[in-house]
């Protein structure tokens, strides 16, 4: 279906009802309008997927990733390990270091 309309800069551009109906747009539905290369595209806004992170959660995740990358760059990482025994040996070494740092309050 093609409908010709005249663009008037003084009034908003209106998509005729018949075109909206043919596209399957519902009243109150959120739409995304994109413009590129002299073409305007109107598509339904895709709802956020279930399980998507909120903006605050995404910032927290990004901070954690940035901190991990910083520590990795400073050489604060373990592995890779060829065997489970290598991993356990490293784990015990690191655990022993933590035990030495602990101080216990005595009464």
C-alpha positions as CSV (number, residue, x, y, z in Angstrom):
1,X,0.0,0.0,0.0
2,X,1.3,3.4,-0.9
3,X,-0.1,6.7,0.1
4,X,1.3,10.1,-1.0
5,X,1.3,13.0,1.6
6,X,2.7,16.5,1.4
7,X,5.4,17.4,3.9
8,X,4.7,20.7,5.5
9,X,7.4,21.9,7.9
10,X,4.8,23.8,10.0
11,X,2.8,20.8,10.9
12,X,3.8,17.4,12.2
13,X,4.3,14.5,9.8
14,X,1.3,12.1,10.3
15,X,1.2,8.5,9.2
16,X,-2.3,7.8,7.9
17,X,-4.5,5.5,9.8
18,X,-4.8,3.0,6.9
19,X,-1.0,2.6,6.8
20,X,-0.7,2.2,10.6
21,X,-3.5,-0.5,10.4
22,X,-1.8,-2.3,7.5
23,X,1.5,-2.3,9.4
24,X,-0.3,-3.8,12.4
25,X,0.5,-1.0,14.8
26,X,-1.8,-0.8,17.8
27,X,-2.9,2.3,19.7
28,X,-0.5,3.1,22.5
29,X,2.2,0.9,21.1
30,X,5.8,2.2,21.4
31,X,7.5,2.7,18.0
32,X,11.1,3.4,17.0
33,X,11.7,5.9,14.2
34,X,15.0,5.7,12.3
35,X,16.2,7.9,9.5
36,X,19.1,7.0,7.2
37,X,19.9,7.8,3.6
38,X,16.7,9.8,3.0
39,X,14.6,6.9,4.2
40,X,12.4,6.9,7.4
41,X,11.8,3.6,9.0
42,X,9.1,3.0,11.7
43,X,9.2,-0.3,13.5
44,X,7.7,-1.5,16.8
45,X,9.9,-1.1,19.8
46,X,11.2,-4.5,20.9
47,X,10.4,-5.1,24.5
48,X,13.3,-5.7,26.8
49,X,14.1,-9.4,27.1
50,X,13.2,-11.2,30.3
51,X,16.2,-11.3,32.5
52,X,17.8,-8.1,31.1
53,X,19.8,-6.1,33.5
54,X,18.6,-2.7,34.7
55,X,20.8,0.3,34.1
56,X,22.0,0.2,37.7
57,X,22.8,-3.5,37.5
58,X,24.7,-3.0,34.2
59,X,26.8,-0.2,35.8
60,X,27.6,-2.5,38.7
61,X,28.6,-5.3,36.3
62,X,30.7,-3.0,34.2
63,X,32.5,-1.7,37.4
64,X,33.3,-5.3,38.4
65,X,34.6,-6.1,34.9
66,X,36.8,-3.0,34.8
67,X,38.2,-3.9,38.3
68,X,39.0,-7.4,37.2
69,X,40.7,-6.1,34.0
70,X,42.7,-3.7,36.1
71,X,43.8,-6.5,38.5
72,X,44.6,-8.8,35.6
73,X,46.8,-6.0,34.0
74,X,48.7,-5.7,37.3
75,X,49.4,-9.4,37.3
76,X,47.0,-10.2,40.1
77,X,45.6,-13.4,38.6
78,X,46.0,-17.2,39.0
79,X,46.4,-19.8,36.3
80,X,45.9,-21.1,33.8
81,X,46.4,-24.5,35.4
82,X,47.2,-27.6,33.6
83,X,45.8,-29.9,36.2
84,X,43.6,-29.8,39.3
85,X,46.6,-30.5,41.4
86,X,48.3,-27.3,40.2
87,X,45.1,-25.4,41.0
88,X,44.9,-26.9,44.5
89,X,48.6,-26.2,45.2
90,X,48.1,-22.5,44.2
91,X,44.9,-22.3,46.2
92,X,46.8,-23.6,49.3
93,X,49.7,-21.1,48.8
94,X,47.3,-18.2,48.5
95,X,45.3,-19.4,51.6
96,X,48.5,-19.6,53.6
97,X,49.3,-16.0,52.7
98,X,45.9,-14.9,54.0
99,X,46.3,-16.9,57.2
100,X,49.6,-15.1,57.9
101,X,47.9,-11.7,57.4
102,X,45.1,-12.4,59.9
103,X,45.4,-11.1,63.4
104,X,43.2,-12.4,66.1
105,X,42.0,-10.2,68.9
106,X,42.8,-11.8,72.2
107,X,41.2,-10.8,75.5
